[in-house]
Amino acid sequence: MERHENFYEITAGEAMSKLLEKNGTYVGEYECEKSCKPEVFKRFSKGQKPYAIIVTCSDSRVIPEMIFSAGIGDLFVIRVAGNVIDDHQLGSIEYAAEHLGTGLVVVLGHTKCGAIDAVLTGHSSGYIKYIADEIEQAIGDEKDPYKACCLNVSHSVSTIEHSLQIQKDEEEYGLKVVGAVYDLDSGKGTFLD
């Protein structure tokens, strides 16, 4: 796919700033009014141009659109328990980066994650084991839930960055892949270094 010079409407840095600002709105308990009027639906029925890709856990308490005060068309959200990355998630990320021109990928872990807890307590069976095995590889012997969450996020960021397409987009277009943690107690999202 050939891209024009200004493929990304905003830079990864601008997208990160926007996410932090919007999270501040959310944490500050300001009313977030996002229009659901027919004209909004019509505008987005012709296409989408999200400013960030958010890979996050399926936990019902973690709602990126609310956390970042986002509306229709703002975020391309990929949800999977434990925010682990496999070929399906990676394909979705590459799609949004390549075809929608989204220049920021955020892996958003969260405190009190059930998938992390399943690994730490050894309570995983059935298909959950596939997720737990990936998390176990990411966290190693770590027993602290917060540190384990951060290690798991970093592992997913690393997995994404192993994609040759993502590497190309980072080099050629300034795509950025970052990790973040959402605190369930405070509502605050924090980017990891």
C-alpha positions as CSV (number, residue, x, y, z in Angstrom):
1,M,0.0,0.0,0.0
2,E,1.5,3.3,-1.0
3,R,0.9,6.2,1.4
4,H,1.1,9.9,1.0
5,E,3.3,12.0,3.1
6,N,0.7,12.9,5.7
7,F,-0.8,9.5,6.1
8,Y,-1.3,9.8,9.8
9,E,-3.6,12.7,10.6
10,I,-1.9,13.2,14.0
11,T,1.5,11.9,15.2
12,A,1.9,9.1,17.8
13,G,3.0,11.8,20.3
14,E,-0.1,13.9,19.7
15,A,-2.3,10.8,20.0
16,M,-0.6,10.0,23.4
17,S,-1.2,13.5,24.6
18,K,-4.8,13.4,23.5
19,L,-5.3,10.1,25.3
20,L,-3.8,11.5,28.5
21,E,-5.9,14.7,28.3
22,K,-9.1,12.7,27.7
23,N,-8.2,10.3,30.6
24,G,-7.9,13.5,32.8
25,T,-11.4,14.4,31.7
26,Y,-12.7,11.0,32.7
27,V,-10.9,10.9,36.0
28,G,-12.0,14.4,36.8
29,E,-15.6,13.2,36.5
30,Y,-16.6,15.8,33.9
31,E,-19.6,14.9,31.9
32,C,-18.5,13.4,28.6
33,E,-21.1,14.0,26.0
34,K,-20.6,12.1,22.8
35,S,-23.2,12.6,20.2
36,C,-25.2,9.6,19.0
37,K,-27.3,11.6,16.6
38,P,-28.1,10.2,13.1
39,E,-25.8,12.7,11.4
40,V,-22.8,11.3,13.4
41,F,-23.7,7.8,12.4
42,K,-24.0,8.8,8.8
43,R,-20.6,10.6,8.9
44,F,-18.8,7.4,10.2
45,S,-20.7,5.0,8.0
46,K,-18.5,6.1,5.1
47,G,-15.3,5.1,6.8
48,Q,-13.2,5.5,9.9
49,K,-10.0,7.3,10.9
50,P,-9.3,6.3,14.5
51,Y,-6.4,8.2,16.1
52,A,-5.3,5.3,18.3
53,I,-5.4,1.5,18.4
54,I,-6.0,0.2,21.9
55,V,-5.3,-3.5,22.7
56,T,-6.8,-4.2,26.1
57,C,-8.3,-6.9,28.3
58,S,-11.9,-8.1,27.9
59,D,-12.6,-7.2,31.5
60,S,-16.0,-5.4,31.7
61,R,-14.5,-2.7,34.0
62,V,-12.0,-1.6,31.3
63,I,-13.8,0.4,28.7
64,P,-11.3,2.4,26.6
65,E,-14.0,4.6,25.0
66,M,-15.0,5.8,28.5
67,I,-11.4,5.8,30.0
68,F,-10.3,8.1,27.2
69,S,-13.5,10.0,26.7
70,A,-13.7,8.9,23.1
71,G,-16.5,8.9,20.7
72,I,-17.5,7.0,17.6
73,G,-14.6,6.6,15.2
74,D,-11.9,7.8,17.7
75,L,-10.4,4.4,18.8
76,F,-9.8,1.1,17.1
77,V,-10.3,-1.3,20.1
78,I,-9.1,-4.9,20.2
79,R,-10.1,-6.8,23.3
80,V,-8.8,-10.2,24.6
81,A,-8.5,-11.5,28.1
82,G,-5.1,-10.6,29.5
83,N,-4.4,-8.3,26.6
84,V,-2.2,-11.0,25.1
85,I,-1.2,-10.9,21.4
86,D,-1.6,-13.7,18.9
87,D,-1.9,-13.7,15.1
88,H,-5.5,-12.5,15.2
89,Q,-4.7,-9.4,17.3
90,L,-1.6,-8.7,15.3
91,G,-3.5,-8.9,12.1
92,S,-6.1,-6.5,13.5
93,I,-3.3,-4.1,14.5
94,E,-1.7,-4.2,11.1
95,Y,-5.0,-3.6,9.5
96,A,-5.7,-0.5,11.5
97,A,-2.2,0.8,11.0
98,E,-2.0,0.0,7.3
99,H,-5.5,0.6,6.0
100,L,-6.9,3.2,8.5
101,G,-3.7,5.2,9.0
102,T,-3.7,4.9,12.8
103,G,-0.2,5.9,14.1
104,L,-0.4,4.8,17.8
105,V,-0.8,1.4,19.3
106,V,-1.4,1.2,23.0
107,V,-1.4,-2.1,24.9
108,L,-3.5,-1.2,27.9
109,G,-3.2,-3.6,30.9
110,H,-5.1,-3.0,34.1
111,T,-4.8,-3.6,37.9
112,K,-6.8,-6.4,39.4
113,C,-6.7,-8.4,36.2
114,G,-8.3,-11.8,36.4
115,A,-6.1,-13.3,33.8
116,I,-2.9,-12.2,35.7
117,D,-4.5,-13.5,38.9
118,A,-5.2,-16.9,37.3
119,V,-1.5,-17.2,36.5
120,L,-0.4,-16.0,40.0
121,T,-2.7,-18.4,41.8
122,G,-2.4,-21.3,39.4
123,H,-6.1,-21.4,38.6
124,S,-6.3,-21.8,34.8
125,S,-7.7,-24.7,32.8
126,G,-9.5,-25.3,29.6
127,Y,-8.9,-22.7,26.9
128,I,-8.0,-20.2,29.5
129,K,-4.7,-22.1,29.7
130,Y,-3.7,-20.7,26.3
131,I,-3.9,-17.1,27.7
132,A,-2.3,-18.1,31.0
133,D,0.6,-19.7,29.2
134,E,1.3,-16.5,27.3
135,I,1.1,-14.4,30.5
136,E,3.3,-16.9,32.4
137,Q,5.9,-16.5,29.7
138,A,5.7,-12.8,30.1
139,I,5.9,-12.5,33.9
140,G,8.3,-15.4,34.7
141,D,8.6,-15.7,38.5
142,E,7.1,-12.3,39.3
143,K,4.6,-12.5,42.2
144,D,3.6,-8.9,42.6
145,P,0.3,-8.4,40.7
146,Y,1.2,-4.8,39.5
147,K,4.7,-5.7,38.4
148,A,3.3,-8.8,36.7
149,C,0.7,-6.6,34.9
150,C,3.5,-4.3,33.7
151,L,5.6,-7.2,32.5
152,N,2.7,-8.7,30.6
153,V,2.0,-5.3,28.9
154,S,5.7,-5.0,28.0
155,H,5.7,-8.5,26.6
156,S,2.7,-7.7,24.4
157,V,4.4,-4.5,23.2
158,S,7.4,-6.6,22.3
159,T,5.3,-9.1,20.4
160,I,3.7,-6.4,18.4
161,E,7.1,-4.8,17.6
162,H,8.4,-8.2,16.2
163,S,6.0,-7.8,13.3
164,L,8.0,-6.8,10.2
165,Q,5.1,-4.6,9.0
166,I,4.9,-2.8,12.3
167,Q,8.7,-2.3,12.2
168,K,8.4,-0.9,8.7
169,D,5.6,1.5,9.8
170,E,7.6,2.6,12.8
171,E,10.6,3.4,10.7
172,E,8.8,4.9,7.7
173,Y,5.8,6.6,9.1
174,G,6.5,7.2,12.8
175,L,4.1,4.6,14.1
176,K,4.6,4.1,17.9
177,V,3.8,1.1,20.1
178,V,3.5,1.8,23.8
179,G,2.3,0.2,27.0
180,A,0.0,1.6,29.6
181,V,-1.8,0.5,32.8
182,Y,-5.3,1.5,33.8
183,D,-5.8,1.6,37.6
184,L,-9.3,0.3,38.5
185,D,-9.3,2.2,41.9
186,S,-8.4,5.7,40.6
187,G,-9.5,5.5,36.9
188,K,-6.2,6.8,35.9
189,G,-4.3,5.6,32.8
190,T,-0.5,5.7,32.9
191,F,1.9,5.2,30.1
192,L,4.9,2.9,30.9
193,D,8.4,3.9,30.0
